[in-house]
Amino acid sequence: MNRRTLSLLVGASLSLALLAAAPFVSAADEAPDALIKRISVDVLDNIKADKAVQGGDMSRVISLVDTKIMPNVDFTRMTASAVGRNWRQATPDQQKRLQEEFKTLLIRTYSGALVQVKEQIINVKPLRGAAPADTEVVVRTEVLGSGDPVQLDYRMEKTATGWKIYDLNVLGVWLVETYRTQFAQEINAKGVDGLIASLAQRNKSNVASKKS
């Protein structure tokens, strides 16, 4: 599977399963698989109703992703996991900049896939081996559409405000692990500041390519 295909799958899946249009109802008590199922239904309904998103209005798509995805993600943990052992060596300012640039990278890279979502549905599989006291689980789902089912799994953690996603797996590829390899190479070659500069440059390039 090439990088563009993986990007579209991850982006569509990320957008599909994380965008929550409806407000949380007793979010702290909602089961993780129930949360994923509710959000999936919400986002499909909103995509169908949003002509701007369907038409590829990138400012609308980016705004939607930025405001709806991040509240459902433990983004500090996601960034720290992607950076790996070097996260603890980074200064608080470097950690802040890494989160900002990584967030922008994900939004800019994957928001375009949202317009690809048409008639897909999500099949949320029952939790296996999970106990009520568990604070981390993997929710397994399939994205069903016109082609073959797409495996989509979520690593989730229980927080004071409810379950949050900190990693996802598309067709056997975990998002954080993929970026961890890339980031480690950048840090080994140029240090933490070099990784920040590289992410910033990629984000600028993404903006330029969308304007062209």
C-alpha positions in Angstrom: 0.0 0.0 0.0 1.5 3.3 -1.0 1.8 6.4 1.2 -1.0 8.3 -0.6 -3.4 5.3 -0.1 -2.5 5.0 3.5 -2.9 8.7 4.0 -6.4 8.7 2.5 -7.4 5.7 4.6 -6.0 7.1 7.8 -7.5 10.5 7.1 -10.9 9.3 6.1 -10.9 7.0 9.1 -9.6 9.7 11.5 -12.2 12.2 10.3 -15.0 9.7 10.2 -14.5 8.2 13.7 -13.3 11.2 15.7 -15.5 14.1 14.5 -18.2 14.6 17.0 -21.0 17.1 16.2 -23.3 16.3 19.1 -22.3 17.4 22.6 -21.2 14.7 25.1 -23.9 13.1 27.2 -22.5 11.7 30.4 -19.2 11.3 28.6 -17.3 10.2 31.7 -19.6 7.2 32.0 -19.9 6.3 28.3 -18.2 3.0 27.3 -15.4 3.3 24.8 -17.1 1.2 22.1 -20.3 3.1 22.5 -18.4 6.4 22.2 -16.9 5.3 18.9 -20.2 4.1 17.5 -22.1 7.3 18.5 -19.4 9.6 17.0 -19.3 7.6 13.8 -23.1 8.0 13.3 -22.9 11.7 14.2 -20.1 12.4 11.7 -21.7 10.6 8.8 -24.9 12.5 9.3 -23.1 15.8 9.4 -21.0 15.1 6.3 -24.1 14.3 4.3 -25.7 17.6 5.5 -22.6 19.8 5.0 -22.5 20.9 1.3 -19.3 22.8 1.9 -17.4 19.7 3.1 -18.8 17.7 0.2 -17.7 20.3 -2.2 -14.1 20.3 -0.9 -14.1 23.6 0.9 -10.7 23.1 2.6 -11.1 26.0 5.1 -14.4 24.5 6.2 -12.9 21.0 6.4 -9.9 22.2 8.4 -12.0 24.2 10.8 -14.3 21.2 11.3 -11.4 18.8 12.0 -9.6 21.3 14.3 -12.7 21.9 16.4 -14.1 18.5 16.5 -11.2 16.0 16.5 -9.0 17.3 19.2 -11.5 17.3 22.1 -11.7 13.5 21.6 -7.9 12.8 21.5 -5.2 12.8 24.2 -3.0 14.8 21.9 -0.2 15.3 24.5 0.2 11.5 24.9 -0.1 11.0 21.1 2.7 13.5 20.5 4.9 12.2 23.3 4.5 8.6 22.0 5.3 9.7 18.4 8.5 11.5 19.6 9.5 8.6 21.8 12.3 8.7 24.3 13.4 12.1 23.1 10.2 13.6 24.5 11.6 13.6 28.0 14.8 15.4 26.8 12.8 18.2 25.1 12.2 21.4 27.0 8.7 22.5 27.8 8.9 25.1 25.0 10.0 22.4 22.5 7.2 20.1 23.7 4.7 22.8 23.1 6.0 23.5 19.6 6.1 19.8 18.8 2.5 19.5 19.7 1.5 22.5 17.6 3.4 21.4 14.5 2.3 17.8 14.8 -1.3 18.9 15.2 -1.1 21.1 12.2 0.6 18.3 10.2 -2.2 15.8 11.0 -5.0 18.3 10.2 -3.4 19.6 6.9 -2.4 16.1 5.7 -5.5 14.2 6.5 -8.4 16.7 6.3 -8.5 16.4 2.5 -9.6 12.8 3.0 -12.8 13.9 4.7 -14.3 14.8 1.3 -13.8 11.2 0.2 -16.3 10.0 2.8 -19.6 9.1 1.0 -21.7 6.1 2.1 -19.4 4.3 4.4 -20.6 2.8 7.7 -18.8 1.6 10.8 -19.1 -1.8 12.3 -18.0 -1.6 15.9 -16.9 -5.0 17.3 -17.7 -6.0 20.9 -14.9 -5.4 23.3 -12.9 -8.6 24.0 -11.4 -9.4 27.4 -12.1 -5.9 28.8 -12.9 -5.6 32.5 -14.8 -2.7 34.1 -11.7 -1.6 35.9 -9.6 -1.3 32.8 -8.3 2.2 32.0 -6.9 1.3 28.5 -8.6 -0.7 25.8 -8.5 -1.3 22.1 -11.8 -0.8 20.2 -11.8 -2.7 17.0 -14.0 -1.6 14.0 -14.4 -2.1 10.3 -15.2 0.6 7.8 -17.7 -0.8 5.3 -18.2 0.7 1.9 -18.1 -0.2 -1.8 -14.7 -2.0 -1.5 -13.2 -4.4 0.9 -13.7 -3.7 4.6 -11.0 -1.5 6.2 -9.7 -2.6 9.6 -9.7 0.4 12.0 -8.7 0.0 15.6 -8.4 2.5 18.4 -6.2 2.6 21.4 -8.1 4.5 24.1 -7.5 5.5 27.7 -10.0 6.5 30.4 -9.5 10.0 31.7 -11.4 12.1 34.2 -13.6 13.5 31.4 -14.2 10.2 29.6 -12.4 8.0 27.1 -9.8 9.5 24.8 -8.1 8.2 21.7 -4.3 8.2 21.6 -3.5 6.0 18.6 -5.3 4.3 15.7 -4.5 1.3 13.5 -5.4 1.2 9.8 -4.9 -2.1 8.0 -2.4 -3.2 10.6 -0.4 0.0 10.7 -0.4 2.1 13.9 -0.3 5.8 13.3 2.0 6.7 16.2 4.5 4.0 15.4 4.7 5.2 11.8 5.5 8.7 12.9 7.9 7.5 15.7 10.2 6.0 13.1 10.1 9.2 11.0 10.6 11.5 13.9 13.5 9.4 15.4 15.4 9.7 12.1 14.9 13.5 12.1 16.0 13.8 15.7 19.1 11.6 15.2 20.1 13.7 12.3 19.2 17.2 13.4 18.0 17.1 17.1 14.6 18.1 18.5 14.8 21.6 17.0 15.6 20.0 13.6 12.4 17.9 13.9 10.4 21.0 14.8 11.8 22.9 11.8 11.1 19.9 9.5 7.5 19.7 10.6 7.1 23.5 10.2 8.4 23.2 6.6 6.2 20.3 5.8 3.2 22.3 7.1 4.1 25.3 4.9 4.5 23.0 1.9 1.1 21.5 2.5 -0.5 25.0 2.6 1.2 25.9 -0.6 0.2 22.7 -2.4 -3.5 23.3 -1.4 -3.4 26.8 -2.7 -1.9 25.8 -6.1 
